[in-house]
Amino acid sequence: MARIDKYKIDNMQESTANSVTTTSYPVEKGFPITDSVQLQPKTYSVSGRIVRKSEKEAETVATAIENLQNKGKMVKYVGRIKASDVLITNFSRNYDSTIANGFSMSLEMQQIRIAKTPFVKKKTKKKVSGKKSVKKKSDGPVYHKVKKGDTYWGCWKKYGTPIDTLRKWNKYPDRRIPIGVKLRVK
C-alpha cells in the first residue's frame, strides 16, 4: 500500500534513480578530461494497481492523480520509498481482465526545487504631507537637540509640525540655528 498525497494505491514495484551529467573533452592521449559534474533531480517510478469497490471509484482516483499532474502540483509519495516535493511526470493506466474493479497503472515522478527570489520588500516610512493633521493630546512639549545640518524643514519632515509654528516657538533665524540647543518641535 502506498499513498500519493491523499490517494491510496496498491504498489507492486518502486524504483528510484539518481544521476549526474558530466562534461568531458577529448585529449591527445589517455582518458578524456572531465571538468564539471552536475547533479540531476532524482526520479521515481512506481507500478501497481488502483482497485476500489467499483470501477467508477477507481476512475475517480485516477482522474484526481492526473489533475495533480496536469496542474503541476508538488506531491508527497509514501510507500517503501518516501519522496516529497515531487511532480508527477508520467501517469499511465492499463486495463485487463484480471482486475475487476480497477486497473494497473504506472507513474513516474521527479524531484523538484522551486527557486526563491532574493528580492526583499523595502520597508518604507510614511510620508508626511503638508496637510494639517489631527492633534493628539500630549503630556507636554517635545524638544529636539540640534545637530549639524538640522533645519526647520527637516524638523517638519520628522515631526510633522508646520515650519511657521517651529519658527514662532524657537525664535532662531532659518540659517543660523545654533548646534546643541533644544528646539521645541511639538
N, C-alpha and C positions, 0 to 999 in steps of 0.2 A: 504494500500500500504506500502510495506517495501522494504528495499534495503540491499543486501549483496554485499559489495564493490560497483561495478557499475551496478549490475544486479537487476532489479526490480522484485518483486514477490507480488502476492496478498495474503497477510497473513490473515488467519481466526482466528488462535489461537496462542498465545505466552505464554510461561511459563518459569519461572526461578527457579532454586533450589540452595540452599546454605546449605552445610552440614559440619559437623566436625566428626573426628574419635577420639574416646576416648579409652584409655586402662584401664581396670578395673580388679581388683584382688579380689577373694572371701575372706571373713573373717569369723571367727567363729560365730559371732553374728552381726546382722544388715545388712545394705547395703554393697555391695562391695566397695572397695576403688578405686577411680579413681585418677591416678597420672599424666596423660597428656591429653591434648586436642589439636588436630592438625586440622587446617583449611584445608578443601578440596577446590579445584577450583570450581568456580561457573559453573553451566551447564545451557544451554538454549535450549528450544525445540520450534520449530516453525512448524506449519502445515498450508497449504494454497494451492494456485494454481499458476501455471505458464501458463499464457494464452497470446498468441500473435496473429498476423494477420494470421499466418499459423502455422501448426503443426511443420514444419521444423524450424521456428524461435524459437519456444518454446524448441525444442530439442537442439538447439544451446546454449541457455541459460543454460539448464540443464547440458550439457556437460562442459560448462565453470565452473559451480559451482563444478562439480565432479573433474575437473582439479585442482581447488583450494584445494579441499580436498586431492587429491592424492599427490599433491606437498607439502602438509603440510604448506601452506601459511597462515600467520596470516591475518584475515579479520576483517572488521568492519561491524557490523549489526546495522541498524537503522530502527526501527519500533516503536511500543509503548514502547518497551524495547530497550535501547541502550546498545550495548556491543562493546568494542574494544579489540584488542589483543585476539581474539578467533580463535580456529581451528574448522573446520567442522569435527565432528567425525562420523556422520552418515547422509546419504542422500538417500532417497528412493522416488520412483515415483509410482503412482497408476493411471492406465488408466481405464476410464469407459466411458460410452456412454453419460453422462451428460455434458461433456466438449468437445466441438468440436475442438478447435484449441489449445489444450494443455493438461494438466493433473494435478491431485492433487499431492502434494508432502509433505514430512515431512523431517525435518532436525534437527539435534542435534549439538550443539556447546559446546565447553569447553574453559573456560578462561585459558590462559597460561601466564607464565612469563619466559623469556629467561634469564638464568644466564649470568652475565657479568664477565669476567675474571679480577682478581685483578692485573694481570701482566701489568707492565708499562715498556715500552721500555726505556732503559737507554740511555741517550744522550752520545755519545762518542766524544772525541776530535780527530781532525785529527792528524794522526801520521806523524811526520816529518821524511822523510827518509834521508839517508846520502848524497843523490844526491844534486848537486848544483841547486838552484832554480833561476829563472829569477829575477834579482834585480829590485826592484821598485825604482823610483826616490823618495827620501825623502827630507824633508826640512833640515835635518842636522843629526848629530849623536844622537843615543838613548842611555841612560845610565840606569843602574840598581843598586840600593843601596843594598849592600851585607848584608845578614843576616846570622846568624849562620847556617852552613851546606851547604851554596851555593858553587857550584863548576863550573868550566868551562863547564864541561859536562852537568850540569843542565841548564846552560845558553844556551848551544847549543840546548838542547831539547825544551826550552821555546821560544827562539827567532830565531832559525834556522841558526845562524851564526856559521861557522866552528870553531872548537876548536883552530886550529893553528892561525886563524885570531884573536880570542879572546886573545890568549897568546901574539901575536905581538902588539896588541893595548894597553894592560894593564900592561905588564912587571912584573906581580906578579908571584911567583912560584906556581905550581899547588896545593900544600898542605899548602900554607901559604897566602891565600887571606885574607887581614885584614877585620874585620867586620866593617861596617859603611862606607866604601869607595864606590865611584861610579865607576862601571865598564862600559866601553863602550861596548855595545852589538850589535849595528848596526851602 
